Amino acid sequence: MSLEKSRDDALDAAGDVDPQAILDLLGDRVLDTEEHLNADIAVVVRPDAVEETLLALRDEAGFDHCSLVTAQEYEDRYESIYHLKQYDDPTNEVSVVVPAAKDDPVSESGNAAYRTCDWHEREAYDLVGIEYENHPDLRRILMPETWQGHPLSMDYDQDRPQVVTLGEHDNPLKDDHRDEDSDTMFLNIGPHHPATHGVLHAKTVLDGETVADVDPDIGYLHRCEEQMAQNGTYRHQIMPYPDRWDYGSAGLLNEYAYARAAEDLADIEVPEYAQVIRTMGAELCRIAAHMLAVGTFALDVYGDFTAIFQYAFRDREVVQNILEDLTGQRMMFNYFRLGGVAWDLPEPREDFFELTRDFLDGLPGKLEEYHDLITSNEIFQLRCVGTGVVEPEVAKSYGATGPVARASGVDYDVRRDDPYGYYDELDWDVVTEDGKDNYARVLCRLQEVEESAKIIEQCVDLLEEWPEEERTIQSNVPRTLKPENDTETYRAVEGAKGELGIYMRADGTDKPGRFKIRSPCYSNLQMLPEMAQGEYIPDLIASLGSLDIILGEVDR
Amino acid sequence: MATQTLPEFIADVTGLGTYGVGGEIVAAIIGAGIVGTIMLTYTGIAGPWAKRKITAAFTDRYAVNRMGPFGLLTIPADAVRLLSKELIIPENVDRPAFDIAPLIVAGSALLGFAVIPMGSLFGINLQIADPEAGLAFVFAVASIATLGLTMAGYASANKFSFMGALRAIAQNIAYEIPLVLTAASVVLFAGSLQMSEIVAAQTLGGGTEPLLAVAGLEIPPWFAFVNPFAFVLFMIANLAEVGRNPFDIPEAPTEIVAGYQTEYSSVYFVLIYLGEFLHIFLGGAIAATVFLGGPAGPILPGFVWFTIKIWGVFLFTQWARSAVPRVRIDQLISIGWKGMLVLSFVNLILTAVLVGVIV
């Protein structure tokens, strides 16, 4: 009760954040305030008061979602930004900015408040070089453990050869642990393993067939996407990169994330017609991505390339054909532009509409088939019901989003809660399941496909009747974009796997000063140990599959 | 009914029989060579070609169709490919065991065919031997495969292999007993362990009454019809025995990479692969002999019927593989010990009571 009350204190009558109440709550921990385009207030707090600040905001102001931790280096200081939101209303945003001294960049860890800080701070340490006090396990995460220097820090010399003697490498073949209390076996699952969906390395400790501990080791697919984006111009050079993050055919959803963030940063309007096309394309991508997720999950549980996997791919193929007609590409679309899309629907428009409608008409029958084959199969239920359980509190603490969170009953969808594009004009529902297990996650994805189909159908109706003279696909955007120096924003969209956000800081040039990607897979994957500990190896594999990670997005 | 076995026939025709025991041994070796060649040919067709075609049909694809008619030339192409690959032997493997294991896996399955009555073709009875304890023999040699899997897994010095081997042992112990018990219920009906007797008890004519006669069609008293419950139990236990979905747990590609065969390559891998398919065919052959009347069937020669039946069982395993999820190891064990074992005992006791009352 008291919690509810104090939480209301931080909000005004309309349910929005009252900046003054936040300042009152935090008291003398606040050094200064800043302006972030997305946040209601950005507070600069003392580096030794991070934990208290975050705990206060979480417990007393209801900021239960730590989306992202961004780290960056300025000429005179280091800085970590904790982007906080509320699961109930993600438009309520507070940024907690923590400066750290240039010569000794140390600040307190936020782990006690949000468990998701664990990996995010490790990444900040790894790439930028800020050290976090009280962090439980401050190791490198994306770079190899022996890497010298911090690649995104200013004094990093990329020409300096990385000389590492063999002896310094962590021996991947650890000894098995045997003593009176326990008798465990260490097993490397991955980086090359049939079920890791890419190059994930799960350091697993087994007690018989039971998973005693698992530590996901990521970074094998790190391609410096953030650094590359920082070297590209806003207007044209960044847009192709997002396609490569979640390459599980979710390209347009990723492009949407960059488009939204950049349009917010540079204050660009998007014509309604383009919004509708974007929304339709994004949902087509979501269907393709969910088909892939269901197909590969079935692969993990069924154990082979069985009928389910092939059926899912057959249907995904149709979506890709539609997307190919729309964008000219099957995977790496590069279709969105700042202020709109690259081109209008393909001519003749009727053919495109017919193709899309045929797909939508056939979809219910196909979903029925999936339910027959997968979800109503008793062995499948035996395998999935009650395994890989994620409690809603755990999901929130780890910053889980997307189908993974919704299957745990966390009613959170950026499309509805923080609307963008044309979503708020359309009639659709957010799917939640309360099973919390692997089975619920499959159900959730299959139902989301239905919802996406609803959205696409409405978009097709709209596009069909759109008057010809009003079909503006792009607004007027200057050839060179130079957002004002020190403008900062964090904007997210609902990607295929959850909240896909981008933090950008403009430095007065035509390239971003800092470009940081909030990958939903990164936060979701962090829950794997929580899900798999104490269960059997097959459940570990099923849990990993049901998280539906794409390593390209985890490692970036 | 004392039909001439294949070695006896060979001994007669070639005159080897006149050379005493030595001649009989040579005749037996020739006979074994013929049966082995037949089974290896089936396996050769099944592994690189039929399996792919069947799976493709189930999963809405085309599969091999580039080389030769219906892609049939894939078979020699694959044989050359597999045999010409580099044989990689990891440093720490336990050498003799690592080398012997594939032989045991393939050999044990082949050995089982020694007593299977494969029916007659052009008047030649394709059965190498017909001992009185034929059924016991075939289960005994088929179980040796587990030893091979264990050796393979243990000798590989790989944790995935080791886990596969442990799983194989657990699985085979759990399912061998229901398998043998269900087959034993048939033995109660037939009154003999001799394969030819079991077949004769299911074949029309020669004193065996038809089970039912519907509109002039006589339904033979195959034990699958006499006791469908036992047949279903047997087929399930057989799936586990040959390690196919939903019981492909010792291999479990998505969990433990390839289980006991993770470290095997080239010829050794081919041997293990062959052994697996031979095992499926042996399972099919036992099912055909014990439940489906062996080589019995109308019009076509016995051997053709036998072939149809074992391929039918093979098709069934591939169907299960394409459509059914894999159960978890603990679920497998509990299904085996708590479900299958109890049911097979119930089946055995009921059969014993029935046979006792009727006879």
Chai-1 contact restraints between the chains, C-beta under 6 A:
chainA,res_idxA,chainB,res_idxB,connection_type,confidence,min_distance_angstrom,max_distance_angstrom,comment,restraint_id
A,L187,B,K159,contact,1.0,0.0,6.0,A-B,restraint_1
A,P194,B,P253,contact,1.0,0.0,6.0,A-B,restraint_2
A,P194,B,T254,contact,1.0,0.0,6.0,A-B,restraint_3
A,A195,B,T254,contact,1.0,0.0,6.0,A-B,restraint_4
A,E209,B,I329,contact,1.0,0.0,6.0,A-B,restraint_5
A,D300,B,T254,contact,1.0,0.0,6.0,A-B,restraint_6
A,V301,B,P325,contact,1.0,0.0,6.0,A-B,restraint_7
A,Y302,B,P325,contact,1.0,0.0,6.0,A-B,restraint_8
A,G303,B,A252,contact,1.0,0.0,6.0,A-B,restraint_9
A,G303,B,T254,contact,1.0,0.0,6.0,A-B,restraint_10
A,G303,B,R326,contact,1.0,0.0,6.0,A-B,restraint_11
A,T306,B,S322,contact,1.0,0.0,6.0,A-B,restraint_12
A,A307,B,F58,contact,1.0,0.0,6.0,A-B,restraint_13
A,A307,B,T59,contact,1.0,0.0,6.0,A-B,restraint_14
A,A307,B,S322,contact,1.0,0.0,6.0,A-B,restraint_15
A,A307,B,A323,contact,1.0,0.0,6.0,A-B,restraint_16
A,Q310,B,T59,contact,1.0,0.0,6.0,A-B,restraint_17
A,Q310,B,D60,contact,1.0,0.0,6.0,A-B,restraint_18
A,R314,B,D60,contact,1.0,0.0,6.0,A-B,restraint_19
A,I379,B,P246,contact,1.0,0.0,6.0,A-B,restraint_20
A,I379,B,P325,contact,1.0,0.0,6.0,A-B,restraint_21
A,I379,B,V327,contact,1.0,0.0,6.0,A-B,restraint_22
A,F380,B,P325,contact,1.0,0.0,6.0,A-B,restraint_23
A,R383,B,P325,contact,1.0,0.0,6.0,A-B,restraint_24
A,Y536,B,R328,contact,1.0,0.0,6.0,A-B,restraint_25
A,I537,B,E255,contact,1.0,0.0,6.0,A-B,restraint_26
A,P538,B,E255,contact,1.0,0.0,6.0,A-B,restraint_27
A,P538,B,R328,contact,1.0,0.0,6.0,A-B,restraint_28
A,I541,B,T254,contact,1.0,0.0,6.0,A-B,restraint_29
A,I541,B,E255,contact,1.0,0.0,6.0,A-B,restraint_30
